[in-house]
Amino acid sequence: MATQQPATRPANPRFSSGPCAKPPTFELSKLADAALGRSHRAAVGKAKLKDAIEGTREILGIPADYKIGIVPASDTGAVEMALWSLLGERKVEMLAWESFGSGWVTDVVKQLKIDAEVKTADYGQIVDLASINFANDVVFTWNGTTAGVRVPNGDWIADDRDGLTICDATSAAFAMDLPWDKLDVTTFSWQKVLGGEAAHGIIVLSPRAVARLESYTPAWPLPKIFRMTKGGKLIEGIFTGATINTPSMLAVEDYLFALDWARSVGGLEGLIARADANAKAVFDFCDANDWIANLAEDDATRSNTSVCLKFTDPRIQDGATFAKAVAKRLEAENIALDIGAYRDAPAGLRIWCGGTVETADVEAMLPWLAWAFEAEIEAQA
Ligand SMILES: Cc1ncc(COP(=O)(O)O)c(C=O)c1O
């Protein structure tokens, strides 16, 4: 006989790892002030783009001498713009422990054909961070969204490095402390931790990254949407709101709303606390149930945003079919949407725990996960 369904349901079943849940106070009507049907180069548009840049600086504590740009094609656009514009000046170390990091390896090794040392680890593990040579440029992902494994902090990054660090921080920014003095290029997309709309990415450049851009010209051609310099000088306008091409002013308004919401929960500190509380609820659940475990093997590398889980019950016959069936049950009950593991990741579940998710919803969802697990064990038998 199937176990009984829990009495409480999450108010919001959205636990997708991107696009992520919108801030709890979101309503479409709150975007009514968007500069729609106007040129993004008109004063109103430019002012909103500048607000988005400076709001990002304020909440993330980005130093005044770092440049922040809104760029096309989301985080992918921002990362690829950095790889194509900056790499090739020296050897590169590529660090990858899940799908997105592996994608940047493909870009650098197969497309750009750069001399690279590739360091990889399996899902659940992380590369040996003590082995990195910072005379090289180093490309890495702060939080591997598809493995739920993050770097524990930035202590492993040399202060006196000669190379640049290029960090894909898309599922980390607004949920984890990013040490700006250790990061020369940082990228993220709006669709992640703040629950913004897709389309645009942010690129953050340290003074050393700007110096590289102004002193080095890659051997390959650069499409217009990757070009950050003109005549050997940084195009300053990109970093004050004069975007390379046309942005969505609706997405900009939505991001401004999300930044305001972030302020209302205590800024970065509040956002981190919310993600930590959500992730802790899931970690505690794993500790209390011997049939499920965190994919991250070392607790110090457990993500507080994209928490990845694996089923460990020996009765499970086919791991991938089982995990999909559990996710399907939860979706059918409107308890948890989009929580299947990423397509390239090991079978399991992935629960988004970023700050736009309410802890009460995570806590209400977890007993349902136990229910779906039991139901599926019975169905399988
Ligand atoms: C670590 C990481 N990098 C890159 C991406 C790609 O982001 P986007 O689709 O915003 O370009 C994602 C999306 O999930 C991600 O998690």
The ligand as a MOL file (V3000), in Angstrom:
LIG
                    3D

  0  0  0     0  0            999 V3000
M  V30 BEGIN CTAB
M  V30 COUNTS 16 16 0 0 0
M  V30 BEGIN ATOM
M  V30 1 C 27.8200 27.1570 -14.5660 0
M  V30 2 C 27.0170 27.5790 -15.7540 0
M  V30 3 N 27.6490 28.1330 -16.7900 0
M  V30 4 C 26.9660 28.5310 -17.8780 0
M  V30 5 C 25.6130 28.3700 -17.9840 0
M  V30 6 C 24.9140 28.8110 -19.2200 0
M  V30 7 O 24.1710 29.9270 -18.8830 0
M  V30 8 P 23.2720 30.7090 -19.9320 0
M  V30 9 O 22.2810 29.7480 -20.4580 0
M  V30 10 O 22.6920 31.7930 -19.0930 0
M  V30 11 O 24.1870 31.2090 -20.9900 0
M  V30 12 C 24.9190 27.8010 -16.9270 0
M  V30 13 C 23.4590 27.5870 -17.0240 0
M  V30 14 O 22.8670 26.8250 -16.3040 0
M  V30 15 C 25.6400 27.4050 -15.7870 0
M  V30 16 O 24.9900 26.8660 -14.7550 0
M  V30 END ATOM
M  V30 BEGIN BOND
M  V30 1 1 1 2
M  V30 2 1 2 3
M  V30 3 2 2 15
M  V30 4 2 3 4
M  V30 5 1 4 5
M  V30 6 1 5 6
M  V30 7 2 5 12
M  V30 8 1 6 7
M  V30 9 1 7 8
M  V30 10 2 8 9
M  V30 11 1 8 10
M  V30 12 1 8 11
M  V30 13 1 12 13
M  V30 14 1 12 15
M  V30 15 2 13 14
M  V30 16 1 15 16
M  V30 END BOND
M  V30 END CTAB
M  END
